Amino acid sequence: MENKEKESVESPSMMTYAIGAVLVLVVVAGAWYFRSQNAQPITEPTAETQEETPGLSPTPGPITELACDSQYFNPKIGFNEYYLSVEGGDINEATKVDCAFSVSVEDEEIASATAESPLTAAPQRGGKTFRCTTDAVELTPNVKSTVTVTLTDDLDASAECFAEFTFPSQ
């Protein structure tokens, strides 16, 4: 008789655990389903949207004058700040390049920064190369912006290049 009493007590208790486990699974599955429906798809940051200007080539060729080869940016993680960069070359005997960056939206300047780079010998290209990178610049994300870079070497040669970017939000 004692066994029957124990079984009848244990049986409802086992039923309670089973119903509780099923309810927990339903809640977790429902939360997962609704979260996946509302979540924005995670995408890798896209390559910078860069409109090429005449004279720039995707693969740097021989250096013929002070010029930009490419412009790009890197986001500062967790902030709406971006490091602006330009790479290029020069053929003369200059030793450094000053880079003045200007960011504008609809022809209105919203930010500016400067950077300096030494020129490094690149005999395979017939000249010297440089890379200027600014400190982090605060910019508005998701707005089409034009980045203008004015290059000046220490022999007073100068050049200018442009690129359009839409900075991603962080």
Protein Blocks (a to p, Z undefined) as FASTA:
>chain_A
ZZmmmmmmmmmmmmmmmmmmmmmmmmmmmmmmmmmmmpccddddddddddddehiafbdc
ddfbdcdfbdcddddehiacdcdddddddfblcfbdcddddddeehiafbdcdddddddd
dfknopacdddddddddddehiacddddddddfkopacddddddddddZZ
